[in-house]
Amino acid sequence: MPVWAGGRDVNAITETIDDTGGTDRTDSGPSRDEVFTVLSNQRRRWVLHYLKGHDEGAVQLRTLVDVLSEWEYEQPVEGLSWKQRKRVYTALRQSHLPKLDEAGVIDYDRSRGTVTLTEGAREVQMYLEYVPAHDIPWSQFYLGLVGVGAVLLGLAWTARYPFDGLSGSVVATIVLVMFGVSALVHHWHLRQGRLGAGNDPPTVDTSPDINDPHP
């Protein structure tokens, strides 16, 4: 199940983002600040997760209410009370869906009660590389592989026992295998972490947004 970590464990991919502050929305999608605001709330992440996993067009608001209610209370919607579903409905209709719509991530039609994912949602994935609380960033992992490869090469070059019998081609093969396996795992890890990957909701490790009247 994907894990959406809190602020201390989330690395914004800012290398490809303009350093002008990121407060103005670009022509292609939401600004950096808008993306961070969108992702700061669990229910908004759940909305995007569901929409990206069911990208068949407009989704009814009542469907989102049922799905998010099941995820939030961890039981089938048939077993939920009217008050529990009403709480989720009110938060979505009055707060979360309007904010997502303002950010250009969804199209929210209040009159019809429908929600549609927009092209702006693609920008969200570009800003986020999540790291579980007890993991290390992939950049550090690859840096460690480079260090291991350099040590192996140095030991083989200086003919230190028991690496004195390793030729350059053998060392190169070992390093290639290490990076190849790591790249495959990294690719799988990223696919699992994408919005909409899988049917289960992302597990969240984050504190409530104190500025949000409908957490």
C-alpha angles and dihedrals in degrees: 000000000000117000121215103203127207127259094281092057101039118094114202111215095231100155091088095042125094111255094220091106100275095240097121119078114241125226091251099052149314123335123253092257091051091050092051090048091050093049094045092080126068097215092051090051089050091052092052091044092054095043093050090049092050102039096162097119132271117015122205117244090230089058091054090047092053094046096046092044090055091048094046098047095031096228137094115283090241089067096050124099124239089248093056093050091043090056092056093042093053093048093049097044098043102034123004103043094046090050092050089048093050090051090055093241096116139015108234115193105195095186094053096032093231133137126202129185115237133207087259088074089072089067091061093067091052092060098050136073107162123204121195114239095258098038132089126232115268090238089063091045093055090045087055090051089053089053092050091049091049091051092050091049092048093049092048092046093052092043093235115175126284091017096053091099095055115107124209092256092054092051090048090051092051092050093047091051091050093051093041094053091044092051091052092050090046091051092050091046092053093047090052091050098052120113108265095022109139130353099267122090118252113263110238130214103185141106122250120273102253091200093057115091090200108044 
